[in-house]
Amino acid sequence: MTNFYIFPSDVDGDRVLFRGDEARHLCVVCRKTIGDVVSAVDGQGNELAVILERVGPEEAAGRVIRLRRRTREPVVRVVLAQAITKSARMDLVIQKGTELGVHRFIPVITEHTVVSPDEPSSAKRQKRWQKIAISAMKQCLRSRLPRVDAPMNFKQVLQEAVKADLTLMASIVKDAKSLDRVFEACKAPRKILLLVGPEGGFTSQEISQAIQEKISLVSLGPRRLRAETAAILLVGLVLFKLGELG
């Protein structure tokens, strides 16, 4: 059954509203009508069965007939701090990261970031990325929506690293450790921050700053990977190591 997304603010007791894209999807794409029962998620871990009472291309409404908590979320909270890449590549990172189980995305402005970080376009991109996360959440049957933060600079991300039990930076330097070595020395982290660089990689200064903050440099193998490949691979490997992929 297709999942639809309801903003938490649009749930009032057993009454719910579908707005904008979700209403259009219900009405125009799926051709739902009054009396149909649809499955919806609120992005906060709840799955709702809703019987439709009003259907239109701009707004639809219904009544909740069943609510349950869905437990497909990883126990470990994985935060992906991805240096901003060119549009389609960043979109792919958000989509696949959401499918794998990323809890939160932090777009990062680094020395080698080639995308303009001006405020109007940043807000526009953030909104688009959040829409991509919503779509991916529905597709992979998650019930919790990953948050996409406003872009941060590298120094701000280092401050975020202090809040994590473990922070890993994908790196091609020869001293980078394997994930096996890192996890052998780590005791059951509950929150992990993953740092992945842009197309040009992290600068030597950024790497030095990360090392000073006790961030572990990890290798993703002997081949040079695209930024989006590195991000997706690192998320998948970390969740696999933690037993979160079954």
C-alpha positions in Angstrom: 0.0 0.0 0.0 1.3 3.5 -0.9 2.2 5.6 2.1 1.2 9.3 2.3 2.8 11.9 4.6 0.9 14.0 7.1 2.6 16.9 8.8 2.3 16.4 12.6 0.6 19.8 12.8 -2.2 18.5 10.5 -3.2 15.8 13.0 -5.9 16.8 15.4 -7.1 13.9 17.5 -8.6 11.4 15.0 -8.9 14.1 12.3 -6.1 14.6 9.7 -5.5 16.8 6.7 -3.4 16.1 3.6 -2.1 19.3 1.9 -0.1 20.3 -1.2 1.8 17.5 -2.9 0.2 14.8 -0.7 -3.3 16.0 -1.6 -2.4 16.1 -5.3 -0.9 12.6 -5.1 -4.0 11.2 -3.4 -6.5 12.9 -5.8 -4.8 13.1 -9.1 -2.1 10.3 -9.2 -3.7 7.6 -7.1 -7.3 8.7 -7.8 -8.5 8.0 -4.3 -12.1 8.8 -3.4 -14.3 9.3 -0.4 -14.5 6.1 1.7 -11.1 4.8 0.6 -8.7 3.8 3.4 -5.1 5.0 2.9 -1.9 4.4 4.9 -0.1 7.5 6.2 2.9 8.4 8.4 3.6 11.5 10.4 7.4 11.4 10.3 7.5 10.9 14.1 7.2 7.2 14.2 3.5 6.7 13.8 1.6 4.9 11.0 -2.0 5.7 10.5 -4.9 4.1 8.6 -7.1 6.9 7.5 -10.6 6.7 5.9 -11.0 9.6 3.5 -14.0 11.9 4.0 -13.0 14.7 1.6 -10.7 14.5 -1.4 -9.4 17.4 -3.6 -6.2 18.3 -5.5 -5.3 21.0 -2.9 -6.5 19.5 0.3 -7.9 16.2 1.5 -9.2 15.1 4.9 -10.0 11.9 6.8 -10.5 10.1 10.1 -7.9 7.9 11.7 -9.3 4.4 12.2 -6.0 2.8 13.3 -2.7 4.1 14.7 0.4 2.1 15.5 4.1 2.8 16.2 6.3 1.4 13.5 9.7 0.1 14.6 11.8 0.0 11.5 14.2 2.6 12.7 17.9 1.9 13.5 18.6 1.9 17.3 21.8 3.9 16.6 21.2 7.4 15.4 23.4 8.1 12.3 23.9 11.7 11.4 25.4 12.3 8.0 27.4 15.5 7.6 27.8 15.7 3.8 29.8 18.4 2.2 27.5 20.1 -0.4 28.0 18.6 -3.8 26.5 19.4 -7.2 22.8 19.3 -7.2 21.9 15.8 -8.5 24.7 14.2 -6.4 23.5 15.8 -3.2 19.9 14.8 -4.0 21.1 11.2 -4.4 22.8 11.3 -1.0 19.6 12.5 0.7 17.5 9.9 -1.1 19.7 6.9 -0.5 20.7 8.0 3.0 17.0 8.2 4.0 16.4 4.7 2.5 19.3 3.3 4.6 18.1 4.8 7.8 20.0 8.1 8.4 18.5 10.0 11.3 19.6 13.5 10.3 21.5 15.2 7.4 23.8 18.2 7.9 24.9 19.9 4.6 28.4 21.2 5.1 30.2 24.1 3.5 33.9 23.2 3.2 37.0 24.8 1.6 36.4 22.8 -1.6 32.6 23.3 -1.8 31.9 24.5 -5.3 28.2 25.2 -4.8 27.3 28.8 -3.9 26.2 29.0 -0.2 24.2 32.2 -0.5 21.2 32.3 1.8 18.2 32.4 -0.6 19.5 29.5 -2.7 20.5 27.6 0.5 16.9 27.8 1.9 15.5 26.7 -1.5 17.9 23.7 -1.6 17.1 22.8 2.0 13.4 22.7 1.2 14.0 20.5 -1.9 16.2 18.1 0.1 13.5 17.8 2.8 11.0 16.9 0.1 13.4 14.3 -1.3 13.7 12.8 2.2 9.9 12.7 2.6 9.5 10.9 -0.8 12.2 8.4 0.2 10.8 7.9 3.6 7.4 6.9 2.1 9.0 4.7 -0.6 11.1 2.6 1.9 8.2 2.4 4.5 9.9 4.4 7.2 7.7 6.2 9.7 10.3 8.7 11.0 11.4 11.6 8.8 15.1 12.5 8.8 15.7 16.2 9.4 17.7 18.1 6.8 19.5 21.0 8.6 20.4 24.3 7.1 24.0 24.3 5.8 26.8 24.6 8.4 30.4 25.5 8.0 33.1 23.0 8.9 33.8 24.6 12.3 30.1 24.3 13.3 30.1 20.6 12.3 33.2 20.0 14.5 31.1 21.4 17.4 28.3 18.9 16.5 30.9 16.1 16.7 31.3 16.7 20.4 27.7 15.6 20.9 28.2 12.2 19.2 29.6 9.1 20.8 31.7 8.4 17.7 32.6 10.6 14.7 34.1 9.2 11.5 35.6 11.1 8.6 35.9 9.3 5.3 39.5 9.9 4.1 42.0 8.7 1.6 45.1 9.5 3.7 47.4 6.5 4.3 46.9 6.6 8.0 43.1 6.2 7.8 41.9 3.1 9.7 39.6 0.4 8.6 36.0 0.4 10.0 36.9 -3.0 11.7 39.7 -1.4 13.7 37.5 1.6 14.7 34.6 -0.5 15.9 36.9 -2.9 17.8 37.9 0.1 20.0 34.4 1.5 20.3 31.8 0.5 22.9 28.2 0.4 21.7 27.7 4.0 20.3 24.2 5.4 20.4 24.9 8.3 18.1 27.4 8.4 15.2 28.4 11.4 13.1 29.7 10.6 9.7 31.7 13.3 7.8 32.0 13.0 4.0 33.8 15.6 1.8 32.9 17.3 -1.5 34.2 16.4 -5.0 37.6 17.8 -4.2 37.9 16.1 -0.8 38.8 17.7 2.6 41.8 20.1 2.8 44.8 19.1 4.8 43.8 21.9 7.3 40.3 20.4 7.7 41.8 17.0 8.2 44.2 18.3 10.9 41.3 20.1 12.7 39.3 16.8 12.7 42.3 14.9 14.1 42.6 17.5 16.9 39.0 16.9 17.8 39.7 13.1 18.1 37.7 12.3 15.0 38.7 8.9 13.5 39.8 8.9 9.8 38.4 5.9 8.1 39.3 4.3 4.8 36.6 3.1 2.3 39.1 1.0 0.3 41.9 1.5 -2.2 39.9 3.2 -4.9 39.0 6.8 -5.1 35.2 7.2 -4.8 32.8 10.0 -5.8 31.5 12.0 -2.9 28.0 10.5 -3.2 29.3 6.9 -3.5 31.5 7.4 -0.4 28.5 8.8 1.6 26.1 5.9 0.7 28.8 3.3 1.2 29.9 4.7 4.6 26.3 4.8 5.9 25.7 1.2 4.7 28.9 -0.2 6.1 28.4 1.5 9.5 24.8 0.3 9.8 25.9 -3.2 8.8 28.7 -3.2 11.4 26.1 -2.2 14.0 23.8 -5.0 13.0 21.1 -2.6 11.8 20.7 -4.1 8.3 19.3 -7.5 9.4 
